[in-house]
């Protein structure tokens, strides 16, 4: 009985310490961000995600109302008017994009990037998108075993892949090879890639083995 009480007290103490640490962390974060304007916070979030984000999601992250976010977006749009990036909006989603005046330069840079070498991580991610796309980021992360957010952003910037709305979940996205990549590879459809079926079978086997390991 004494042992049970001791274990209970230890668990209670551990819980209290953990809770205190979480409170201290939250207080520190609040102190750091309380003097930063809402416009700067929104811009930082959009830069971090590197993809369209809903107004609702931003309001939840910043713990404020959608109305306040909308007002701050108007201010942010004005402040970005003569900058290299601007705000793009589609329905209730917003994203940071390059300024329209730079479109021709960006287009030329993308053409150059298509011929540049990719890192091992980028090639790995691109291969998964090619053979398994359209595919969710969560599935890419699962296959690779690491977060692929920044690699996907790089591939998007270089025009090697494109992001489309998930028909089964309009709040999510799928990644697939871009038309520029297909043209660069000299094929009309993904199934024309050498050993397409064999590679897909190998990926299937890898996923199945990983599922079995996780169950164990």
N, C-alpha and C positions, 0 to 999 in steps of 0.2 A: 504493500500500500504506500509506504514511504517513497519507494522508487517511482511509482506512478505519479505521485505528487511532485517529485523532483523533476521528472521529465516534463510534466505540465508547466511547471514554473519556468523551465529552460525555454520551452517553446513560446511561452508568453513573453519572456524577456526578448527573445529573438525577434518576435513580431513587433514589439515596441521599438526596438532599435531600428529595424527595417523601415517602419512607418516614420520614425523621426528623420532618418536619412532622406526619405522621399519628400518629406515636408521641407527640409533644409534645401534640397535640390530645387524644388518648386519655387521657394522664396528667392533663391539666387537667380533663377531664370527670370522671375518677375522683376527683380531689381535691375537686371541687365537690360531688359526690354521696355521698362515702363517709360523711359525718356525718349524712345524711338517712335517716330511718327508712324501712323498706320500705313501710309503710302510706301514708306521704306520697307516695312515688314512684308507687305504684299509683293513688292518687287523682289525681295530676297527669296520668298517662297516660290515665286514663279521661276526664278533663276535656278533654284535648287531642283525643282521637279523637271524642268526642261520639257514640259508637255502641258497641254491644256488642263486647267484645274477649275472645278466648279466653284461658284460663289459660295455655295453652302459649305463646301469643304474648307474653304479659306476662313469663313466665319467661325467654323467649329475650332479650327486650329488656333486662331487668334482670339478665341473666346469673346466674340463680339457679334453684333447683329448684321444681317445681310444688307440692311439699309445703310449702315455705316460703311460697309465694304463698298457698296455702290458709289457712295459719295467720294470715298478715297480713290476709287478707280478713276473718276473724272479728274481729280487733282493729279493723279499719276500720269494720266494720258497727256495732260498739258505739260508736265515737267519733262516728258520724253519726246516732246514735239520736235526738237532739233538735235536729237541724239541718234546714236547708231542703232538703237533698238526701239521698238514701239510695241504698243499693246494691240493684240488681235483678239477679237471677240466673236464667238459663235454661240448664239442663244445664251445659256447661263454659264458658259465656259470662257476663260480668258487665258492668254499665253503671251510670253515674250517672244517676239519675232524680230528679224532684222528689218531695218528701215527699207521701205519700198524703193527709195532712190538708189539703194545698193544692190538691187535685184540682179542687174547684169553682171556686176563683179562677183557676186555670190555664185551665180550660175557658172561662170568661168572657173571659179575655184573648185566647185563640185566636180567639174569635168577633169580637172587636174588630180583631185583627190581619188578619183576612181582608179587611177593608174599607180597610186602610191602603195607601198607595202603596209600591211596591217600587222599589229602585234599578235602574239599567239592567242591572247584572250579575245581579241576582236575577231580573229579568224574562226575561233571556236564558236563564238556567239553567232557570227554570220552564217556559219555552216548549219547551225541548228535552225535558224530562221529559214534558210534555203530549203532544207529537207523536211522541216516540220511545219512551216508556215502555211496559212496564218496561225500564229501561236501566241498565247498570253505570256506576259513577262514572268508571271509566277511559274509557268511551266519551264521557261528557259532557265530560271533560277534553280529550279528543282533538278534539272538535268545537269547543269554546271556545278551546282552545289555552292554557289556564291551569288551575291547580288549583282545583277547585270545592268542596272539602271544607267550608269555612266557610259558603259560600253555601247548600249543601245542608242544613247543620245549621240555618241560619236558617229555611229553608223548612219543615223538619221541625218546628221549634219553633212556627212559625206555623200548622202544621196544613194546609199547602197541598199537601204531598206525603207519601207514606208509604214506608217501607222494608220490603221483604219478602225472605225467603231466596231465593237463586238456586237453582232446581231442578236446574241443571246443575253447581252447585258450592255445597255446603251451607256452605262457609266464607265465601262471598261474599254480596253483597246486590244487589238491584235497586231502583230508585226509580221510583215511578209516582204519578200524581195521586191525591189523597185524595178520599174521598167528600164531605168538607166542601167541597172545591173544586168538585166537580161540581155539588153543590147550589147553591153560590154562583153558578156560571155558568148555572144553570138548565137543565142537560142531564142525560140519563140515562146516556150513554156518550160516550167521547172522540170517536168518529167523527162525532158531531153538531156538533162545532166547525166554524165556517165555514172553508171552503177547506182542510179536513183533508188530503185527498189531494194537492192542489196543493202545499201546504207541505211535505209529506213528500217529494214528488218533488224539491223545491228543496233540501232537506237532503241527500237522496241524491246529487244532483249536486255539492253542496258537498264532501261526503265523498270522492266519486270524484276530484274535482279535487285535493283535498288529498293523496290517496293517490298520484296521479300526480306531484305536486310533490315528495313525499318520496322517491319512487323515483328521480327525477332527481338 
